[in-house]
């Protein structure tokens, strides 16, 4: 890996031109273009973002210190790089519409690391223990031709709220009444919730790529609260927002209140069908749907 791959050189050149359109003084220098191209080639070859692996791939031609110095100290318009890259991809593929999908990913790191950005204690699903890690909230654009990330942000729980919750749980277990336990502190604005981060990502996408028609917004059960769904819908001119509801959430059916689980188990059991998933594999599934009023939302939703 003595120099960037040719197609990556072409991409970086076009990216530099896109940066210039966004902000005149955001254009990259020749050295910055070469460095960015080399890093992208390194990521492609090693499937990592690791300066030491890049150095080995270059057979020592470029040292860790030099590669990482550019990342830390070069005056690159980082805030515009992803924006320009997304704009470039949209233009090159002729994309005019799609579906936005919100997701998050927990990335386990070293148990002792404290230096990584917004690293915090996480439950490790495989071992059942705890590790230090990072949580990334991702915004993906799904189109007929490609799917790619168009926004991201790191999430970290408020340390003060986390400490309060732990102590409140301990005192409650000991039998202390609520009025005698410490009052829940206000959330620090430096530690927004995942739903707050998600709404910000949606707003940023709309502001930067308002010409793209968004057909719907998809999110998992974490974002199934009315506050998020209503706000997300308004951002995109009242487009449909699709999310999961918890099985113990209450719905109203024919004037009676019951849980979703009870409704779909006892009243609307669905029918068995064969579905073809992406990739061509066929699977058996039970499908049912209904328009139901979700008590907590105060609105009627279509459920599947």
N, C-alpha and C positions, 0 to 999 in steps of 0.2 A: 504494500500500500504506500507507494511513493508519492502519489498524487490522487486527487479526487477522481472518481469514475466519470466518464465523459457525460453521461446523461445527468449526473448530479451537477456537473459544471454548468450545463445548460439550465437546469432548474435554478441554481443559485444566481445566475446572470439575470434570468427573468424575475426572480424574487427581488433582486436589487432594483430592477426597474419599477416593480410594484411598490417598493418602499419609497422610492423617489416620488411617486404619484401621491402617496399618503402624506409624506412630509419631506420637503426638499432636502433638509440636512440629515435625513435618516439613512441615506445611501451608504453602502459599505465601501471601505477602501479595498484595494486589490489584495492586501494581506488578509483582511477580514473575510473576503470572499473565499480565498484559498483555504483558510482555517475552517470556516463553516463547511465547505465542501468536503474537507478531509474528515471532519467529525461525522458528517452524515454518511460518508463511505465506511467509516469505522463502525458506526451503529449497524449498518447493513451487514457487514462482514462478521462482527462479533456478537450481534444481537444484545448488546449492552451499551450503557453509557459509562465507560470506565477508561480513564486516562491511561492506566497501566496496560490495559489490553490494546489500546490504540497504539501505544509506543511499541509493543511487541509486534503488532501487525505492520508497523512501519519499519521493522527490523532495527529499531533504535535511531532512525534518521531524525525523529522528532521526539524530544524528551517530555516526560510527564510535566515537569515544571513549566516548560514553554506552552504546552497544550492547555494546561489548566490556568496559566496566567492570562491567556486571551479570554477565557471564560469569566474570570474574576474581575479583570481590570480594563479590558478593552471597552471603549465607549461605543457600544452597539445599542441601537434602539430596540431593546428586547421587547418592550410593550407592543411594538408594531410588527414583530416578526411573524407571530402566529396569525395576526389579522391579515397581513399581506399574503402569507402562504395559503390561507383559506380562500381569499379572493382569487388568487392565481388558479387554484384547483377548480373552483366554481366556473371560472371563465374557460379554462382549457377543456373541461368536460361538458360545457354547455348546460350546466345544471341551473334550472329555474325554479324547482320545487322539491319538497322532500318532507320527511317526518323527523322531528327532533326527539331524541331519546336521552333521558337522564339516568345516570348510573353512578355508582361509586366503587372504588377499589381500595382494599386495605393491603398495604405493602409492608410485610414484616422486615424489620432491620435488626441490627445487633441489639442484644438485650441491654447493653451498657451505653449505647450511643446517646449523646445529648446534643450533638452539634448539628444534626440535620434539621432542616426547616420544619417547624410544627410537628416534630416527632412526639408521640405520646404513647402511653400504655394501652395495649390492645389485647383482646382475647384472641389466642391462637387456636383456630378451629381444629387443626390437625392433632395437636397435642393436648388440647384442653387447658393449657396453661396460659401465661401472659408473655408478651414480647413488646419491645418498643417498635413502633412502626409509624407509617404515614398513611393518611386517608386522603384520597384524591376524588373529588366530585367531577365527573366527566359529562360533557355535553356532546352528543354524537348527532351527525346528520345522516339519515338513511335515505338514499335515493334509489332509483331503478338501476343505476349502473354501479355506484360505489357507496361505501359507508366509511366515514372518517370523523375524527375528533375535530370539533370546531371551537371548543372552549374547555377550560379546566380551572380548578382552584383547590387549594389544600384546605382541609377541615381539621380543626382541633377543638376538643371540648374545653369549655371554660374551666381552668384548674380550680378556681374558687368554688364554682358550682359543684364540681366533681367531689371536692373535699367535703362540702356541706352535705351532699347526698349520702356519702359514706358514713359521716357522723350521724346524720338524721336516722339512717337505717339502723345503726348500732343502738341509739337511744330508744328508738321505737321498739326494738327487740327486747330491750330491758324493761319496757312497760311505761316509759315516760310519755305523758300526754302531749298532744300537739302544742298546746298553749305554753308548755314549759320548754319545748325544744327551740333551738335557734331559728329565727325567721329566714326563709329562703332569700339569698342575696340576689340583686339584680344582675342580669347577664351583662358581661363586659362586651362592648361593641367590637372589640378586637377579636372576639371569638364568636362569629355569627353561626347560627344553626345551619344544618345542611339545606333546609328548605329556603332559608334566606340566601345562601350561596347560589342555589339552583335558580331562584328568581333573578338574581343579579346576572348570572350567565345568560339566561334567556333575554333579558333586557339588553345586554351588551351585543348579543347576536342580532337582535332586531335593529339596533342602532347602526351596526356596521354593515348588515346585509339585508336591509329592508326590502330590496327588490326580489328576494327569494320568497316564494309562496310556501308557507308552512301549512300543511294539510292537517296535522295534529301534533300533540305533544304526548309522549309516553313516559311513564315513570313507575317505579315499583311502589310497594305498600307504604314505605316510609313517607311518600309524598301524597298519600291519599286523603289528606285533611282538606277541608273546604277552603281554608285561607290560601293554601298554595294553589289549588285547582282553579279557583275563581280568578286569582291574580294572574296566573299563567295564561288563562284563556283570554283575559283582557289585553295582555301584551300583544297577542296575535289576532286582534279584532274578533274576539269571542270564538276562536277556533276550538275544536273538541280537545279536551284533555283526558287521557285514558290512564287510569291507575288501578292498583289493586286495593281492595278493601279487606280488612281483617275478618276472619270467620265469626268473631264474636261481636261484630258491629251490628247494631239494631237497624232494622228496616221496617217499613209499614206496608202491609199487604191486606187489602180488603178491610181496612180499619183496625187491624190488629198488629201489634208490635211483636216482632220475633227476631232472632239472630239470623244472619245470612246462612250459617251452617244448618240451622233448623229448616229454613226455607228450602234450600236446595236438596237437603236430605229427605224431607218429608213431603214437600209439595211439588217441586219442580226438579225431578230426578234426571232429566235430560235423556238424550238418545246416543247410542254408540255409533260412531262414524270412523272412517279411515281417512286420515289426513296425510298429505305429502308435505314434509318439512323441507326447509332449504337444504339443498344437497341431494334431494331426490328420495330420501328415505321415507317409507310409509309407516305410520304409527296408528295404533288404535286409541281413540279418545272418546270421552263422554262429553257431549256439548249440550248446554242449555243456556237460555237467555231470558231476560225479563227487564221491564222498566219498573223500578222500585224507588220509593222515597227513602233516602238515607236520613235517619233521624238526626244525626249529628250535623249534617249539612243543611237540612231544611229544604233540600231540592230533590227532584226526581232524576235518577240516573239509569242508564242502560247497563245491565250487568250480564256477564257471560261466565 
